Amino acid sequence: MIRVDLLPDEHVYSAFVRERMLCGQMHINTRRFFEINAIAYHQMHSQLPLNTDLIGIIRKIDLSPEQILHTQLEHTPASLWLLSTPLYGAQYTMPNNMAHAGINLDKRWRFCPQCVVADKARYGVSYWHRSHQLCGAKICPIHDQILHSHDELKVLDFTLPHHWLDSAVSMTLQPWEVAWQPFIYQVDQTIKADPLWPNRVKAQIRRYLNCESELPLQQKERKRFDQLARQMTADLGQEYMAELFSSSRPDRSLKTNILWATLSGQVGSAKIRHPLFWLTIIFWLRNELSECQHLI
């Protein structure tokens, strides 16, 4: 199905868009386009690399199983999701409507205007970079420019970044997000280079927080975890927590304990959670963990 070559750091959906343009099928009704290409009709979201729809498109590329994993790491934000999956290399999928439950991150497609110019000069086309779609990414790691987006880019509608140059605007950057920019890109590069790093850093977090016992943790540990959660909020700031997690907003009376939900292994916390849960813990403890010294 996808016959175009994936460009460096190109999101799979971007290649899917270019394929439709190059094969002269833009005039076909979108639902019909999906149908004739034997792909389930769906909306294209930027940060859902484990959903069955995107995996279905990846399988339309002629790849070996090893190449599929490589493609997920290099051409989707899947690297961060290895923090949320129990074992590297295992196959996991997540329902589209559940992956971002309770997460406040800006999930619009975004691009760097300087990348648009550089990509068109080098490759003759602009394209959606997968690294620009990472959790909370708002500054281009190449050009150090704030990324641009548009309210209509909550889902991708078979357009490329150059189509939005005249209408998209710069994203807003809060003070706490400045330190997040190099952090999120470094975590991404770390996992791509060493997909077993998530296992090691999660084990070190459990040792540091003294919760290595067999899961699920006993309920009597909850009081200690409530104290740890208050300390994490104090260290990171209420603004950080409220802007990323819906339950942490000031108007919410019932707040999710991020640490307990991620580490306890309780029945209600056993599902694969959004990687932002693990990323927040790593961001909080990065100065204390030897596995994270390169992230400082």
C-alpha positions in Angstrom: 0.0 0.0 0.0 2.6 2.6 1.1 5.1 2.8 -1.7 6.8 6.1 -0.8 10.0 5.9 1.2 9.7 7.1 4.8 11.8 10.2 5.1 14.0 10.9 8.2 11.9 11.3 11.3 8.7 11.2 9.2 5.6 10.1 11.0 3.9 7.0 9.3 0.7 9.0 8.8 2.7 11.6 6.9 3.8 9.0 4.4 0.2 7.8 4.2 -0.9 11.3 3.3 1.9 11.6 0.7 1.0 8.2 -0.8 -2.6 9.3 -1.4 -1.4 12.5 -3.0 1.1 10.8 -5.3 -1.2 8.0 -6.4 -3.8 10.5 -7.5 -6.5 9.5 -5.1 -7.2 12.9 -3.5 -10.4 13.2 -5.5 -11.8 10.0 -4.0 -14.1 10.3 -1.0 -12.0 9.8 2.1 -14.1 6.9 3.4 -13.9 5.3 0.0 -10.2 5.8 -0.1 -9.8 3.8 3.1 -12.1 1.1 1.8 -10.5 0.5 -1.5 -7.1 0.3 0.2 -8.4 -2.2 2.8 -7.7 0.0 5.8 -10.3 0.7 8.5 -11.6 4.2 8.3 -10.3 6.3 11.2 -9.2 9.7 12.3 -5.4 10.2 12.3 -4.2 11.3 15.7 -0.6 12.4 16.3 0.2 10.6 19.5 -1.4 7.1 19.5 1.3 4.8 18.2 -0.2 1.7 19.9 -3.7 1.9 18.5 -4.8 -0.8 16.0 -5.5 1.7 13.3 -1.9 3.0 13.0 -0.5 -0.5 13.3 -2.8 -1.6 10.5 -1.2 1.1 8.2 2.3 0.1 9.2 1.5 -3.5 8.1 0.7 -2.1 4.7 4.4 -1.5 4.3 6.4 -4.5 3.1 8.4 -5.0 6.3 9.8 -7.9 8.4 8.8 -8.2 12.1 12.1 -6.6 13.0 11.5 -3.8 10.6 8.0 -3.2 12.0 9.5 -2.5 15.4 12.2 -0.3 13.9 9.5 1.6 12.0 7.4 2.1 15.1 10.5 3.6 17.0 11.7 5.8 14.1 8.4 6.9 12.6 5.9 7.0 15.4 6.1 8.3 19.1 6.2 4.6 20.2 9.5 5.0 21.9 7.9 6.6 24.9 5.2 3.9 25.1 7.9 1.4 25.9 7.8 3.0 29.4 4.2 1.7 29.7 4.6 -1.8 28.3 5.8 -4.6 30.5 8.4 -6.1 28.1 10.4 -4.7 25.2 9.4 -6.3 21.9 6.0 -7.6 23.1 2.9 -6.6 21.0 0.4 -4.3 22.7 -2.5 -2.3 21.3 -4.7 0.2 23.0 -8.2 1.4 22.2 -8.1 4.8 20.6 -10.7 6.3 22.9 -8.9 5.2 26.1 -5.2 6.1 25.5 -5.5 9.8 26.4 -8.1 9.5 29.2 -7.3 12.1 31.9 -4.4 13.6 29.9 -4.4 17.4 29.2 -1.5 17.5 26.8 -2.0 19.5 23.6 -2.6 16.7 21.1 -2.7 18.7 17.9 -0.4 18.0 15.0 2.5 20.5 14.9 5.4 21.5 12.8 8.5 23.7 12.6 8.3 26.4 9.8 12.1 26.2 9.3 11.8 22.4 8.9 9.2 23.0 6.2 11.6 25.2 4.2 14.6 22.8 4.8 12.6 19.7 3.9 11.2 21.1 0.8 14.7 22.2 -0.3 16.2 18.8 0.4 13.4 16.4 -0.4 11.0 18.4 -2.5 8.2 18.1 0.0 7.3 19.0 3.6 6.3 16.3 6.0 5.1 15.7 9.5 8.0 14.9 11.9 7.3 12.2 14.4 9.6 13.9 17.0 7.4 17.1 16.9 4.5 15.0 18.1 6.2 13.7 21.3 4.4 14.3 24.6 4.6 18.0 25.4 7.1 18.8 22.6 6.7 22.5 21.7 10.2 23.5 20.5 11.9 22.0 17.4 15.1 20.1 18.5 16.8 21.0 15.2 16.1 24.8 14.9 15.2 25.6 18.5 12.0 27.3 17.3 8.6 27.1 18.9 6.4 24.7 16.9 3.3 25.9 15.1 -0.2 24.4 15.1 -3.8 25.1 14.4 -7.1 24.2 16.1 -8.1 22.3 13.0 -5.1 20.0 13.4 -6.6 18.0 16.3 -6.8 15.3 13.6 -4.9 15.1 10.4 -7.0 15.7 7.2 -4.6 14.6 4.4 -2.6 17.8 4.4 1.2 18.5 4.9 2.8 21.2 7.0 3.3 23.6 4.1 -0.4 23.8 3.7 -0.6 25.4 7.1 2.2 27.9 6.9 -0.2 30.9 6.5 -2.7 29.9 9.1 -0.9 28.1 11.9 0.4 30.1 14.9 3.1 29.5 17.5 2.3 27.3 20.4 2.4 28.8 23.9 5.2 27.8 26.2 4.7 27.9 30.0 7.8 28.4 32.3 7.8 24.8 33.5 7.8 23.5 29.9 11.2 25.0 29.2 13.0 22.2 31.1 10.6 19.6 29.6 11.8 20.2 26.0 15.3 18.8 26.2 14.1 16.2 28.7 11.5 14.7 26.3 13.8 14.6 23.3 16.6 13.0 25.4 14.3 10.3 26.7 13.1 9.6 23.2 16.7 9.3 21.9 17.7 7.2 24.9 14.9 4.6 24.3 15.5 4.5 20.6 19.2 3.8 21.2 18.5 1.3 24.0 15.0 -0.1 24.1 15.8 -1.9 27.3 16.4 1.4 29.2 12.7 1.7 30.3 13.0 -1.6 32.1 16.1 -0.5 34.0 14.9 3.0 34.9 11.5 1.6 36.2 13.3 -0.9 38.3 15.5 1.9 39.7 12.5 4.0 40.5 10.9 1.1 42.4 14.2 0.7 44.4 14.4 4.4 45.1 10.8 4.6 46.3 11.1 1.4 48.3 8.3 -0.4 46.5 10.1 -3.5 45.0 7.8 -5.9 46.8 5.6 -8.3 44.8 2.6 -6.6 43.1 0.0 -5.5 43.9 1.3 -3.4 46.7 -0.6 -3.7 50.0 -3.2 -1.1 50.7 -1.4 0.0 53.9 1.3 1.5 51.6 -1.3 4.0 50.3 -0.6 6.5 53.1 3.1 6.6 52.3 2.3 7.1 48.6 0.0 9.9 49.4 2.8 11.7 51.2 5.2 11.0 48.2 2.6 12.4 45.8 2.3 15.6 47.8 6.1 15.9 47.8 6.1 15.4 44.0 3.5 18.0 43.5 5.4 20.4 45.7 8.6 19.8 43.8 7.2 20.0 40.3 4.6 22.6 41.0 0.8 22.6 41.0 0.8 24.3 37.6 2.8 21.4 36.1 0.4 18.7 37.5 -2.8 20.6 36.6 -1.8 21.3 33.0 -0.9 17.7 32.4 -3.5 15.7 34.4 -7.2 16.5 34.5 -7.7 15.2 38.0 -5.0 17.6 39.3 -7.0 20.7 38.4 -7.9 22.9 41.4 -11.6 22.4 40.8 -11.4 18.6 41.0 -12.0 17.2 44.5 -10.9 13.6 43.7 -7.3 13.7 42.5 -5.4 10.7 41.0 -2.3 9.8 42.9 0.0 9.5 39.9 2.6 7.4 41.8 0.1 5.0 43.2 -1.7 4.6 39.9 1.6 3.9 38.1 3.4 1.7 40.7 0.9 0.0 42.9 -0.2 -2.8 40.5 -3.7 -2.5 42.0 -6.6 -3.9 39.8 -7.8 -0.4 38.9 -4.2 0.6 38.0 -3.2 -2.5 36.1 -4.0 -1.3 32.5 -1.3 0.1 30.3 -1.2 3.8 31.2 -0.2 6.8 29.1 3.6 7.2 29.2 3.1 10.6 30.7 2.6 8.9 34.1 6.1 7.4 33.9 7.6 10.5 32.3 6.4 12.6 35.2 8.0 10.4 37.8 11.2 10.3 35.8 11.2 14.1 35.4 10.7 14.4 39.2 13.4 12.0 40.1 15.9 12.5 37.3 18.5 14.2 39.6 18.3 11.2 42.0 18.6 8.2 39.5 21.9 7.1 38.0 20.0 5.9 34.9 18.9 9.5 34.3 22.2 11.4 34.8 22.4 12.0 31.1 19.0 13.7 31.2 20.1 16.5 33.5 
